[in-house]
Amino acid sequence: MSTITSNTRTRITPRSLLWVPQILLGLSIAGGGLSKLAGHPSMVTMFDDIGAGQWFRYVVGALELAGGIGLLVPRLAALAAFCLAGLLVGAAFTSAVVLDASPLTAIGHLVVAALIAWFRRRDLAVLRGTGRARG
């Protein structure tokens, strides 16, 4: 009877640990996007209060859904996090200034998206064609 042993170890890197917050943020953001696109009454009311029109609810919902899905696709995760960070700056500002509501949820999501974008910044360089892919 022979025994096969392996010297290969699974190495956990900081970049691989990013998948936990990426998945959680992706699901949270995509869920918010779906509720906007589905016309949940609270979303319709919120966008009425913003005053930009319901078309804006569809735009934000589509961007959130695309960003949330993008966070779950390895090749797109860095770009999605970067773009969502910009969207979340607008959400935090709108919550605080226009809606007179707490921006803490948007700021929390923004911090997570910014950290993901920062730690995956080399992937952005690859998408631009100015960097090398990491294996």
Protein Blocks (a to p, Z undefined) as FASTA:
>chain_A
ZZdddfbdcdddfklmmmmmmmmmmmmmmmmmmmmmnopaklmmmmmmnonojklmmmmm
mmmmmmmmmmmmmklmmmmmmmmmmmmmmmmmmmmmmnopafklmmmmmmmmmmmmmmmm
mmmmmmnopaccdZZ
